[in-house]
Structure formats: C-alpha cells, structure tokens
Amino acid sequence: MPSLSIGGWDDVVTVPAGARYVDGIPAVIDGTRVFRVHEALIAPVGTTLMIGGWHLRRDCGEVRRRRCALPTIADTRLDAPRTGGLATDWLAMDLGFGRSGAYVVWGRLEEDPRCSIRRAGACQPRLHVGDLVWPI
C-alpha cells in the first residue's frame, strides 16, 4: 500500500488507494504518495516528489512596475473567504497555471536565487515543476 506522511517528510503510514486529504486533494496517485507543501519544505534541496496544494493565479500586467513575483503553491486555499488569521506554508514555483485551484505536480526542490519567500530569516527553496499530474 502507498505511504503518507504524518510528521516529517519521510515518516510513513499506510493509506488506501484513492485516499484524499480533507480539502479533496489526492493523497496517493498511481501508488505514489502526494506530499503537502509543509512536508516538502522539510525535504532536502534536490529531492523530486509529487506535491499537492493550492495555486492562486495573479496577473502581473502593467499595474506592477517591479518584477513579477514567482507563482506559488500553498497548503491552504488562498482565495476563500476567511473569518480569522491564516497561517500556511507555500513554495515559489518556476511555472504558474492558467487558473486558481488545487493541483498536484511532480517537481524538484531547488535553491531559489531570488529568495522569493523568506521564513525565519532563511530563503526557502523553490519548486521546479516537471509535470502537472492532477487535475488532468
């Protein structure tokens, strides 16, 4: 049976095929575990893994005179109405998608030369997207 993390990025428990996270993102696809963003951030740079999360599409356009921010993928849906504070983990990506929503991608964690996202004073890695896995 496929495995699913419950703590660190390489902790293992058994989950049935077809399992989903509470927000509907698949936990396993074709027998391969889908990591969430907070788990991927613990994995070493250079790791290739399947990551599921939420992308909020933003247009950069002429309004923004500075360089455009990299697209991101997050553990939490960022376009939903909120009633309180929001804490989430996110990764910068080198590829965005045509619409906002939930996605699962194959990707490789790599150093981010732009240091797009800082946490606790350190630059987080970015995700080099290889393939869109879900939805298709």
Backbone as a printed PyTorch tensor [residue, N CA C, xyz], in Angstrom:
tensor([[[  0.8340,  -1.1950,   0.0000],
         [  0.0000,   0.0000,   0.0000],
         [  0.8720,   1.2500,   0.0000]],

        [[  0.3820,   2.3420,  -0.5670],
         [  1.1320,   3.5930,  -0.5820],
         [  1.3260,   4.1510,   0.8250]],

        [[  2.2550,   5.0820,   0.9390],
         [  2.5330,   5.6870,   2.2350],
         [  2.1230,   7.1470,   2.2470]],

        [[  1.9350,   7.6870,   3.4350],
         [  1.5310,   9.0800,   3.6160],
         [  2.2040,   9.6300,   4.8550]],

        [[  2.7790,  10.8100,   4.7500],
         [  3.4630,  11.4150,   5.8880],
         [  2.4730,  11.9510,   6.9090]],

        [[  2.8180,  11.7950,   8.1680],
         [  2.0170,  12.4010,   9.2280],
         [  2.8620,  13.3060,  10.1110]],

        [[  4.1550,  13.3470,   9.8960],
         [  5.0340,  14.1790,  10.7140],
         [  6.1020,  14.8150,   9.8560]],

        [[  7.2480,  14.1590,   9.7480],
         [  8.3400,  14.6340,   8.9070],
         [  8.1060,  14.2500,   7.4660]],

        [[  8.9670,  14.7100,   6.5900],
         [  8.7350,  14.4610,   5.1630],
         [  8.9030,  13.0020,   4.7910]],

        [[  9.5990,  12.2130,   5.6220],
         [  9.7700,  10.8090,   5.2810],
         [  9.1280,   9.8540,   6.2850]],

        [[  8.2620,  10.3450,   7.1850],
         [  7.5030,   9.4590,   8.0630],
         [  6.5170,   8.6670,   7.2040]],

        [[  6.2060,   7.4470,   7.6030],
         [  5.3860,   6.5910,   6.7600],
         [  4.2400,   5.9690,   7.5560]],

        [[  3.0460,   6.0290,   7.0010],
         [  1.8960,   5.2570,   7.4660],
         [  1.2300,   4.6960,   6.2120]],

        [[  0.4240,   3.6820,   6.3560],
         [ -0.2350,   3.0680,   5.2070],
         [ -1.6000,   3.7120,   4.9850]],

        [[ -1.8770,   4.0710,   3.7340],
         [ -3.1830,   4.6430,   3.3810],
         [ -3.7370,   3.9020,   2.1730]],

        [[ -5.0370,   3.7880,   2.0710],
         [ -5.6220,   3.0700,   0.9330],
         [ -5.5300,   3.8800,  -0.3600]],

        [[ -5.4870,   3.1660,  -1.4800],
         [ -5.5260,   3.8290,  -2.7850],
         [ -6.8120,   4.6520,  -2.8590]],

        [[ -6.7580,   5.8040,  -3.4750],
         [ -7.9230,   6.6690,  -3.6100],
         [ -8.1340,   7.6070,  -2.4340]],

        [[ -7.2710,   7.5230,  -1.4180],
         [ -7.4130,   8.4030,  -0.2490],
         [ -7.1920,   9.8520,  -0.6570]],

        [[ -7.8810,  10.7520,   0.0580],
         [ -7.7530,  12.1900,  -0.2020],
         [ -7.5220,  12.9210,   1.1020]],

        [[ -6.8770,  14.0760,   0.9850],
         [ -6.7550,  14.9710,   2.1270],
         [ -8.1220,  15.6030,   2.3840]],

        [[ -8.2900,  16.2310,   3.5230],
         [ -9.5690,  16.8250,   3.9140],
         [-10.0770,  17.8180,   2.8670]],

        [[ -9.1720,  18.5370,   2.1990],
         [ -9.5890,  19.5370,   1.2090],
         [ -9.8300,  18.9570,  -0.1830]],

        [[ -9.7660,  17.6270,  -0.3180],
         [-10.0790,  16.9770,  -1.5890],
         [ -8.8910,  16.6570,  -2.4740]],

        [[ -7.7160,  17.1390,  -2.1350],
         [ -6.5190,  16.8410,  -2.9330],
         [ -6.1420,  15.3820,  -2.7040]],

        [[ -5.8440,  14.6240,  -3.7810],
         [ -5.4900,  13.2120,  -3.6130],
         [ -4.2620,  13.0450,  -2.7150]],

        [[ -4.2830,  12.0120,  -1.8650],
         [ -3.1500,  11.6740,  -1.0110],
         [ -2.2190,  10.6880,  -1.7050]],

        [[ -2.7580,   9.9650,  -2.6810],
         [ -2.0000,   8.9640,  -3.4350],
         [ -2.4840,   9.0130,  -4.8750]],

        [[ -1.5390,   8.9890,  -5.8170],
         [ -1.8860,   8.9090,  -7.2420],
         [ -1.0260,   7.8250,  -7.8590]],

        [[ -1.6650,   6.8630,  -8.5070],
         [ -0.9680,   5.7370,  -9.1480],
         [  0.0350,   5.0790,  -8.2040]],

        [[ -0.3490,   4.9130,  -6.9450],
         [  0.5000,   4.2460,  -5.9690],
         [  1.6090,   5.1080,  -5.3980]],

        [[  1.6660,   6.3840,  -5.7880],
         [  2.7110,   7.2850,  -5.2990],
         [  2.1120,   8.3110,  -4.3510]],

        [[  2.7700,   8.4960,  -3.2380],
         [  2.3220,   9.4290,  -2.2180],
         [  2.3960,  10.8710,  -2.7040]],

        [[  1.4000,  11.6580,  -2.3480],
         [  1.3810,  13.0840,  -2.6490],
         [  1.7310,  13.8310,  -1.3550]],

        [[  2.8270,  14.5530,  -1.3710],
         [  3.2370,  15.3580,  -0.2230],
         [  2.5020,  16.6840,  -0.2400]],

        [[  2.2960,  17.2750,   0.9110],
         [  1.7770,  18.6330,   1.0050],
         [  2.9620,  19.5890,   1.1210]],

        [[  2.6970,  20.8780,   0.9300],
         [  3.7630,  21.8770,   0.9010],
         [  4.5730,  21.8700,   2.1920]],

        [[  3.9180,  21.8120,   3.3620],
         [  4.6670,  21.8420,   4.6270],
         [  5.6130,  20.6490,   4.7570]],

        [[  5.2540,  19.5110,   4.1630],
         [  6.1440,  18.3520,   4.1750],
         [  7.3100,  18.5470,   3.2130]],

        [[  7.0150,  19.1090,   2.0410],
         [  8.0530,  19.3300,   1.0330],
         [  9.1210,  20.2910,   1.5470]],

        [[  8.7300,  21.2530,   2.3610],
         [  9.6950,  22.2240,   2.8880],
         [ 10.7130,  21.5830,   3.8280]],

        [[ 10.4140,  20.4030,   4.3480],
         [ 11.3450,  19.6940,   5.2200],
         [ 12.3220,  18.8530,   4.4100]],

        [[ 11.9350,  18.4710,   3.1970],
         [ 12.7770,  17.6220,   2.3430],
         [ 14.0250,  18.3760,   1.8890]],

        [[ 15.1150,  17.6700,   1.6660],
         [ 16.3440,  18.3220,   1.2120],
         [ 16.2230,  18.8920,  -0.2060]],

        [[ 16.9240,  19.9920,  -0.4680],
         [ 17.0190,  20.5420,  -1.8200],
         [ 17.5610,  19.4440,  -2.7260]],

        [[ 16.9970,  19.3220,  -3.9080],
         [ 17.3800,  18.2740,  -4.8480],
         [ 16.4090,  17.1080,  -4.8630]],

        [[ 15.4990,  17.0700,  -3.8790],
         [ 14.5100,  15.9960,  -3.8030],
         [ 13.4430,  16.1940,  -4.8720]],

        [[ 13.0860,  15.1170,  -5.5680],
         [ 11.9900,  15.1260,  -6.5250],
         [ 10.8210,  14.3980,  -5.8800]],

        [[  9.6410,  15.0360,  -5.8830],
         [  8.4740,  14.4490,  -5.2470],
         [  7.1960,  15.0010,  -5.8660]],

        [[  6.0880,  14.3280,  -5.5640],
         [  4.7840,  14.7970,  -6.0070],
         [  4.2150,  15.6660,  -4.8860]],

        [[  3.8000,  16.8910,  -5.2350],
         [  3.3120,  17.8520,  -4.2440],
         [  1.9080,  18.2980,  -4.6260]],

        [[  1.0270,  18.3110,  -3.6250],
         [ -0.3350,  18.7850,  -3.8280],
         [ -0.5800,  20.0480,  -3.0230]],

        [[ -1.2750,  20.9980,  -3.6120],
         [ -1.5730,  22.2390,  -2.9120],
         [ -2.4530,  23.1400,  -3.7510]],

        [[ -2.5590,  24.3770,  -3.3020],
         [ -3.4460,  25.3720,  -3.9060],
         [ -2.6370,  26.4780,  -4.5660]],

        [[ -3.0080,  26.7880,  -5.8000],
         [ -2.3660,  27.8660,  -6.5610],
         [ -3.3730,  29.0010,  -6.7250]],

        [[ -2.9320,  30.2140,  -6.4450],
         [ -3.7650,  31.3980,  -6.6640],
         [ -3.1450,  32.1700,  -7.8250]],

        [[ -3.8370,  32.1690,  -8.9560],
         [ -3.3310,  32.8520, -10.1440],
         [ -3.4530,  34.3590,  -9.9530]],

        [[ -2.3760,  35.0610, -10.2340],
         [ -2.3740,  36.5200, -10.1600],
         [ -1.7900,  37.0810, -11.4450]],

        [[ -2.4500,  38.0910, -11.9640],
         [ -1.9350,  38.7540, -13.1550],
         [ -0.9060,  39.7840, -12.7340]],

        [[  0.1900,  39.8490, -13.4530],
         [  1.2400,  40.7990, -13.1250],
         [  1.0070,  42.1030, -13.9020]],

        [[  0.8370,  42.0030, -15.1810],
         [  0.4620,  43.1100, -16.0500],
         [  1.2110,  44.4130, -15.8690]],

        [[  0.6110,  45.4610, -16.4050],
         [  1.2260,  46.7800, -16.4010],
         [  1.0850,  47.4930, -15.0600]],

        [[  0.1670,  47.0570, -14.2330],
         [ -0.0540,  47.7270, -12.9440],
         [  1.1870,  47.6180, -12.0630]],

        [[  1.8570,  46.5160, -12.1480],
         [  3.0040,  46.2620, -11.2900],
         [  4.2850,  46.6360, -12.0370]],

        [[  4.9600,  47.6390, -11.5900],
         [  6.1540,  48.1140, -12.2780],
         [  7.4030,  47.3180, -11.8750]],

        [[  7.3810,  46.7470, -10.6600],
         [  8.5130,  45.9350, -10.2360],
         [  8.4650,  44.5910, -10.9430]],

        [[  9.5000,  43.7910, -10.7710],
         [  9.4720,  42.4580, -11.3720],
         [  8.3350,  41.6420, -10.7590]],

        [[  7.7940,  40.7650, -11.5410],
         [  6.6600,  39.9570, -11.0960],
         [  7.1260,  38.9130, -10.0890]],

        [[  6.2850,  38.6630,  -9.1020],
         [  6.5760,  37.6090,  -8.1400],
         [  6.4170,  36.2530,  -8.8110]],

        [[  7.1690,  35.2690,  -8.3410],
         [  7.0090,  33.9190,  -8.8600],
         [  5.6540,  33.3520,  -8.4260]],

        [[  5.0660,  32.4890,  -9.2440],
         [  3.8420,  31.8100,  -8.8160],
         [  4.1310,  30.9700,  -7.5690]],

        [[  3.0900,  30.6760,  -6.7890],
         [  3.2710,  29.8780,  -5.5850],
         [  2.2430,  28.7560,  -5.5200]],

        [[  2.5490,  27.7710,  -4.6800],
         [  1.6240,  26.7100,  -4.3220],
         [  1.6070,  26.6760,  -2.7950]],

        [[  0.4030,  26.5500,  -2.2140],
         [  0.2560,  26.6420,  -0.7620],
         [ -0.5680,  25.4720,  -0.2320]],

        [[ -0.4630,  25.2360,   1.0830],
         [ -1.2600,  24.1940,   1.7290],
         [ -2.7210,  24.5940,   1.8730]],

        [[ -3.0110,  25.8810,   1.8290],
         [ -4.3480,  26.3930,   2.0820],
         [ -4.8620,  27.1510,   0.8590]],

        [[ -6.1400,  27.0090,   0.6000],
         [ -6.7640,  27.7610,  -0.4870],
         [ -6.7310,  29.2460,  -0.1190]],

        [[ -6.0830,  30.0610,  -0.9360],
         [ -5.8550,  31.4630,  -0.5900],
         [ -6.9270,  32.4110,  -1.1070]],

        [[ -7.8640,  31.9190,  -1.9230],
         [ -8.9050,  32.8020,  -2.4580],
         [-10.2550,  32.5820,  -1.7800]],

        [[-10.2820,  31.7920,  -0.7010],
         [-11.5310,  31.5390,   0.0230],
         [-11.7630,  32.6260,   1.0630]],

        [[-13.0200,  32.9620,   1.3440],
         [-13.2980,  33.9420,   2.4110],
         [-12.7940,  33.4190,   3.7480]],

        [[-12.2200,  34.3230,   4.5700],
         [-11.6750,  33.9240,   5.8580],
         [-12.3090,  34.7460,   6.9630]],

        [[-12.4350,  34.1300,   8.1130],
         [-13.0050,  34.8340,   9.2550],
         [-11.9590,  35.1360,  10.3090]],

        [[-10.7710,  34.6120,  10.1640],
         [ -9.7190,  34.8470,  11.1500],
         [ -8.3730,  34.8920,  10.4710]],

        [[ -7.3200,  34.7380,  11.2510],
         [ -5.9760,  34.7430,  10.7100],
         [ -5.7130,  33.5080,   9.8670]],

        [[ -4.7630,  33.6070,   8.9810],
         [ -4.4000,  32.4970,   8.1190],
         [ -2.9210,  32.2340,   8.2650]],

        [[ -2.5800,  31.0130,   8.5780],
         [ -1.1860,  30.5890,   8.5930],
         [ -1.0770,  29.4290,   7.6180]],

        [[ -0.1780,  29.5210,   6.6780],
         [  0.0050,  28.4540,   5.7030],
         [  1.4640,  28.4120,   5.2810]],

        [[  1.8350,  27.3070,   4.6760],
         [  3.1610,  27.1780,   4.0710],
         [  2.9900,  27.2590,   2.5750]],

        [[  3.9760,  27.8700,   1.9110],
         [  3.9290,  27.9380,   0.4650],
         [  5.3180,  27.8560,  -0.1160]],

        [[  5.3380,  27.4610,  -1.3770],
         [  6.5620,  27.3290,  -2.1500],
         [  6.4420,  28.1830,  -3.3970]],

        [[  7.5110,  28.8880,  -3.7360],
         [  7.5680,  29.5590,  -5.0310],
         [  7.7610,  28.4800,  -6.0950]],

        [[  7.1820,  28.6890,  -7.2770],
         [  7.3180,  27.7470,  -8.3860],
         [  7.8840,  28.4800,  -9.5970]],

        [[  8.5000,  27.7340, -10.4800],
         [  9.0030,  28.3510, -11.7020],
         [  7.9730,  28.3040, -12.8270]],

        [[  6.7590,  27.8460, -12.5240],
         [  5.7100,  27.7250, -13.5350],
         [  4.3590,  27.9640, -12.8710]],

        [[  3.5360,  28.8060, -13.4710],
         [  2.1860,  29.0300, -12.9550],
         [  1.1750,  28.2700, -13.7950]],

        [[ -0.0860,  28.3330, -13.3810],
         [ -1.1560,  27.6510, -14.0910],
         [ -2.1700,  28.6800, -14.5600]],

        [[ -2.9910,  28.3080, -15.5330],
         [ -3.9390,  29.2260, -16.1420],
         [ -5.0900,  29.6480, -15.2540]],

        [[ -5.3340,  28.9210, -14.1660],
         [ -6.4300,  29.2790, -13.2800],
         [ -6.0460,  28.9550, -11.8430]],

        [[ -6.7410,  29.5730, -10.9050],
         [ -6.5490,  29.2600,  -9.4910],
         [ -7.2180,  27.9260,  -9.1920]],

        [[ -6.6710,  27.1920,  -8.2210],
         [ -7.2980,  25.9410,  -7.8190],
         [ -6.3090,  24.9710,  -7.2230]],

        [[ -6.7930,  23.7600,  -6.9970],
         [ -5.9780,  22.6900,  -6.4180],
         [ -5.2130,  21.9760,  -7.5250]],

        [[ -3.9480,  21.6620,  -7.2400],
         [ -3.0920,  20.9900,  -8.2160],
         [ -2.2030,  19.9760,  -7.5140]],

        [[ -1.7950,  18.9500,  -8.2760],
         [ -0.7350,  18.0370,  -7.8680],
         [  0.2770,  18.0370,  -9.0050]],

        [[  1.5500,  18.2460,  -8.6530],
         [  2.6150,  18.3090,  -9.6550],
         [  3.7970,  17.4430,  -9.2240]],

        [[  4.5340,  16.9490, -10.2140],
         [  5.8520,  16.3870,  -9.9530],
         [  6.8090,  17.5620,  -9.9880]],

        [[  7.6890,  17.6530,  -9.0220],
         [  8.6360,  18.7520,  -9.0220],
         [  9.8990,  18.4200,  -8.2580]],

        [[ 10.9050,  19.2390,  -8.4510],
         [ 12.1900,  19.1020,  -7.7630],
         [ 12.4480,  20.3630,  -6.9540]],

        [[ 12.7860,  20.1870,  -5.6990],
         [ 13.1400,  21.3300,  -4.8590],
         [ 14.5270,  21.8130,  -5.2360]],

        [[ 14.6660,  23.1230,  -5.4260],
         [ 15.9760,  23.6860,  -5.7750],
         [ 16.1690,  25.0040,  -5.0480]],

        [[ 17.4000,  25.4320,  -4.9680],
         [ 17.7010,  26.7370,  -4.3690],
         [ 16.9730,  27.8150,  -5.1570]],

        [[ 16.5100,  28.8340,  -4.4760],
         [ 15.8230,  29.9440,  -5.1300],
         [ 16.7680,  31.1410,  -5.1640]],

        [[ 17.3730,  31.4340,  -6.3140],
         [ 18.3220,  32.5460,  -6.3810],
         [ 17.6880,  33.9060,  -6.1050]],

        [[ 16.3610,  34.0130,  -6.2760],
         [ 15.6630,  35.2780,  -5.9950],
         [ 15.2580,  35.3990,  -4.5320]],

        [[ 15.3690,  34.3080,  -3.7890],
         [ 14.9170,  34.2720,  -2.4000],
         [ 13.4880,  34.8290,  -2.3240]],

        [[ 12.6010,  34.2310,  -3.1110],
         [ 11.2340,  34.7120,  -3.2500],
         [ 10.4460,  34.6670,  -1.9520]],

        [[ 10.6990,  33.6440,  -1.1320],
         [  9.9930,  33.5020,   0.1450],
         [ 11.0210,  33.2830,   1.2470]],

        [[ 10.9270,  34.1260,   2.2710],
         [ 11.8010,  34.0150,   3.4500],
         [ 10.9750,  33.5400,   4.6280]],

        [[ 11.5660,  32.6690,   5.4180],
         [ 10.9160,  32.2200,   6.6440],
         [ 11.9880,  32.0560,   7.7020]],

        [[ 11.7520,  32.6560,   8.8490],
         [ 12.7140,  32.6110,   9.9610],
         [ 14.0940,  33.0710,   9.4980]],

        [[ 14.1120,  34.0900,   8.6250],
         [ 15.3650,  34.6770,   8.1760],
         [ 16.1100,  33.8970,   7.1110]],

        [[ 15.5510,  32.7740,   6.6590],
         [ 16.2430,  31.9480,   5.6540],
         [ 15.4080,  31.8820,   4.3740]],

        [[ 16.1030,  31.7580,   3.2560],
         [ 15.4150,  31.6030,   1.9700],
         [ 14.8740,  30.1850,   1.8460]],

        [[ 13.6080,  30.0780,   1.4480],
         [ 13.0210,  28.7670,   1.1870],
         [ 13.3910,  28.3290,  -0.2200]],

        [[ 13.3950,  27.0240,  -0.4610],
         [ 13.6450,  26.5510,  -1.8260],
         [ 12.4620,  26.9020,  -2.7210]],

        [[ 12.6320,  26.7620,  -4.0140],
         [ 11.5060,  26.8930,  -4.9370],
         [ 11.2850,  25.5420,  -5.6000]],

        [[ 10.1410,  25.4060,  -6.2250],
         [  9.7720,  24.1510,  -6.8580],
         [  9.9330,  24.2720,  -8.3660]],

        [[ 10.8030,  23.4430,  -8.9230],
         [ 10.9320,  23.3510, -10.3690],
         [  9.8840,  22.3360, -10.8220]],

        [[  8.8320,  22.8060, -11.4830],
         [  7.7110,  21.9440, -11.8700],
         [  8.0950,  21.1280, -13.0950]],

        [[  7.9400,  19.7970, -12.9600],
         [  8.2140,  18.9030, -14.0780],
         [  6.9550,  18.5830, -14.8630]],

        [[  5.9420,  18.0830, -14.1710],
         [  4.6960,  17.6830, -14.8310],
         [  3.4890,  18.0090, -13.9720]],

        [[  2.4080,  18.4080, -14.6140],
         [  1.1250,  18.5430, -13.9460],
         [  0.5160,  17.1500, -13.8950]],

        [[  0.1490,  16.6820, -12.7010],
         [ -0.3790,  15.3300, -12.5220],
         [ -1.8940,  15.3360, -12.3410]],

        [[ -2.3840,  16.3330, -11.5840],
         [ -3.8140,  16.4020, -11.2660],
         [ -4.2060,  17.8470, -11.0810]],

        [[ -5.3200,  18.3540, -11.5490],
         [ -6.2800,  17.6230, -12.3840],
         [ -5.8190,  17.5770, -13.8340]],

        [[ -6.2700,  16.5840, -14.5410],
         [ -5.9910,  16.4990, -15.9870],
         [ -7.2610,  16.1960, -16.7350]]])
